[in-house]
Amino acid sequence: MPYIAVCEDDPTVDSVALRSREKDAHFAYIETILDRLLVAGPLADVPGGEHIGSLFVYAADSEADARQLLENDPYYRAGIYGQVRLAPFVPAAGQWIGGTIW
């Protein structure tokens, strides 16, 4: 089942410096779980602006499985994220799924 993780940067840390420091490790980790990612990418304050978080949609067996995928990410481990919302996600409509499920 897909699980979505919306991760907002912690405003009390220097997330720009942490992202810079952890970027190579983060990308390397992402490459190891590509078969478990439906889509992922940064969130920005404005188009083309500063990163303010990340969004991940995992192909996971359970919430615990999705949480483990998130918590193994170097960005998570570095303390970049202050608030994380993790929830089951039902892709119901859109171009990425080829229309609708109804």
C-alpha positions as CSV (number, residue, x, y, z in Angstrom):
1,M,0.0,0.0,0.0
2,P,1.3,3.5,-0.7
3,Y,2.2,5.6,2.3
4,I,2.8,9.3,2.0
5,A,5.4,11.2,4.1
6,V,5.2,15.0,4.2
7,C,8.3,16.2,6.0
8,E,8.7,19.8,7.0
9,D,12.1,21.2,7.8
10,D,12.7,22.1,11.4
11,P,12.9,25.9,11.6
12,T,15.3,25.8,14.5
13,V,18.1,24.1,12.6
14,D,20.2,25.2,9.6
15,S,18.5,22.9,7.1
16,V,20.4,24.4,4.2
17,A,23.7,23.5,5.8
18,L,22.4,20.1,6.8
19,R,21.1,19.3,3.4
20,S,24.4,20.3,1.8
21,R,26.3,18.1,4.2
22,E,24.0,15.1,3.8
23,K,23.1,15.4,0.2
24,D,25.4,12.7,-1.2
25,A,24.4,10.2,1.5
26,H,20.7,11.1,1.0
27,F,20.9,10.5,-2.8
28,A,22.9,7.3,-2.3
29,Y,20.2,6.1,0.1
30,I,17.4,7.0,-2.2
31,E,19.1,5.0,-5.0
32,T,19.0,1.9,-2.7
33,I,15.2,2.2,-2.2
34,L,14.1,3.2,-5.7
35,D,12.0,0.1,-6.0
36,R,10.1,1.2,-2.8
37,L,9.6,4.8,-3.9
38,L,6.6,5.7,-6.1
39,V,7.6,9.4,-6.2
40,A,9.8,11.7,-4.0
41,G,11.2,15.2,-4.1
42,P,11.8,18.4,-2.3
43,L,9.1,20.9,-1.2
44,A,9.9,24.6,-1.8
45,D,8.6,27.8,-0.4
46,V,8.0,29.2,-3.9
47,P,8.7,27.6,-7.3
48,G,12.4,27.4,-7.7
49,G,12.9,28.6,-4.1
50,E,14.5,27.3,-1.0
51,H,13.7,23.8,0.1
52,I,11.4,23.7,3.1
53,G,10.8,20.0,3.3
54,S,10.5,16.7,1.4
55,L,7.7,14.5,0.1
56,F,7.9,10.8,-0.2
57,V,5.4,8.2,-1.4
58,Y,6.6,4.8,-0.4
59,A,5.4,1.4,-1.6
60,A,5.2,-0.1,1.9
61,D,3.7,-3.1,3.6
62,S,2.7,-1.2,6.7
63,E,3.0,2.1,8.5
64,A,6.0,0.6,10.4
65,D,7.6,-0.3,7.1
66,A,7.1,3.2,5.7
67,R,8.5,4.7,8.9
68,Q,11.6,2.6,8.7
69,L,12.2,3.7,5.1
70,L,11.9,7.3,6.3
71,E,13.9,7.0,9.5
72,N,16.8,5.3,7.6
73,D,17.1,8.4,5.3
74,P,20.2,10.5,6.1
75,Y,18.2,13.7,6.0
76,Y,15.9,12.3,8.7
77,R,18.8,11.1,10.8
78,A,20.5,14.5,10.5
79,G,17.5,16.2,12.1
80,I,16.5,18.2,9.1
81,Y,12.8,17.5,9.6
82,G,10.8,19.0,12.4
83,Q,7.4,17.8,11.6
84,V,6.5,14.6,9.7
85,R,3.1,13.4,8.6
86,L,3.0,9.8,7.6
87,A,-0.3,8.3,6.4
88,P,-1.8,5.7,4.1
89,F,-2.4,7.1,0.6
90,V,-4.9,5.9,-2.0
91,P,-4.0,7.1,-5.5
92,A,-7.5,7.7,-6.9
93,A,-7.2,10.1,-9.8
94,G,-4.7,11.8,-12.0
95,Q,-2.3,11.6,-14.9
96,W,0.3,9.5,-13.0
97,I,-2.2,6.7,-12.4
98,G,-3.7,6.9,-15.9
99,G,-7.1,8.4,-15.0
100,T,-9.2,7.3,-12.1
101,I,-9.8,4.2,-10.0
102,W,-13.6,4.4,-10.3
